[in-house]
Amino acid sequence: MLAAMALSPSRTVAELKELRELTGDENGAQRVAWTDTWERAREWLREKLAGLALEHELDEAGNQWWTLRGRSERAVVIGGHIDSVPNGGWLDGALNVVAGVEVVRRLAEDGEPAATVRLVDWADEEGARFGRSLFGSSAASGSMADQDELRERRDADGIALPDALREHGVDLDRALEAHRQLDGAAAYLELHIEQGPVLESLDLPIGVVLGTFGVERHQVTFRGQAAHAGSTPMDKRRDALAGAAKLELEIREIAKRTGEGAVCTMGGVVTKPGIVTSVVETADCLLDQRHLDATKLAEMLSNAEAASRRFAQEEGLEVEWGRIWSIEPILFDEGLIELADESVKEIAGRSHRLPSGPLHDAAEVARAGVPTVMLFVQSLRGLSHTKLEDTKEEHLELSVQALDRLAEKAIARVAAA
């Protein structure tokens, strides 16, 4: 009788390097969704799981699924995405799926698990080509409500999103039918690089994610008066940029006062007339605020709005706010967080709980009511979405072990429920 396959975390690292060679170049990863390179990566993924007792399918939103039937039909889902941003890193997204491949391999060779286990490669998490992130997971969660807008989206070459989807066998009008894939899902697990500096600053390899930040994103417009830069005294100016500058400094203080991971970012300011000889008449600012607590996020927004009105009055300006986008904070399942914490401590000795600033497919699954948790592995220098993105190989191997341990605990919990 053959012995059951042992988990091989080093194989995950080797396969990630193999994928990097297959789908990257000197500028980084090029696995942009709905491209030939992305399809090459997905075919490579299928080859890695060929020969195992798994059911494979592509759903209506282009998500790729593998199912290992267990004694219970209730399922533990391990998820990730193999697409990348242009010139991206070798780990963002791909680690999730390739580590999941190793865990599913081990489970499949061990025999029938107590609960069904599924691996999913979500389609177009990044939204790099058409600007619509979390495409496949939002279709499966049922939260995709912007299909009319999606029909009008075009890439840099003018190709319409529905046409690009069609080339890859996806009909936008049927994408929401992917929701059936979450029937029976009782737990969702996702491993991801942190994409930030927290774990490295704590000298910890792995952490447990509490949830994803809520986001308030607005355009703030200060309006003043254009005037000659040479002839207008300083105390007679209505300089719109002065209001924007004061707000930029104040949002940092708002984040500091709020604490608990609060972040505020003014990511862009466009001034008009935008010439060196004129006082600024209008300043259009892009403001992004994030927090894990919905009440505190609302307070941050209220404080920023009040501050903008105060600065407008001080500078003789008008100020207008317009919402660009918002999403509520999404908290992960407390029971799975505890299991994840146990798993990390068993593998790495210590654990740390932290929120996620970036959004992930896990957030969409949690929105659908599926108990969800994520693991983060340390990112060197906190860098991501760049070819400089990196994680120590020993930390990557520990994260695969932690995901495997968490999967075992989640299977036992689901089977016992």
Secondary structure, 3 states (H helix, E strand, C coil): CCCCCCCCHHHHHHHHHHHHHHHEECCEECCCCCCHHHHHHHHHHHHHHCCCCCEEEECCCCCEEEEECCCEEEEEEEEECCCCCCCECCCCCHHHHHHHHHHHHHHHHHCCCCEEEEEEECCCCCCCCCCCCCHHHHHHHCCCCCHHHHHHCECCCCCEHHHHHHHCCCCHHHHHHHHHHHCCEEEEEEEEECCCCHHHHCCCCEEEEEEECEEEEEEEEEECCCCECCCCCHHHCCCHHHHHHHHHHHHHHHHHHHCCCCEEEEEEEEEECCCCCECCCEEEEEEEEEECCHHHHHHHHHHHHHHHHHHHHHHCCEEEEEEEEEECCEECCHHHHHHHHHHHHHHHCCCCEEEECCCCHHHHHHHCCCCEEEEEECCHHHCCCCCCCCCCHHHHHHHHHHHHHHHHHHHHHHHHC
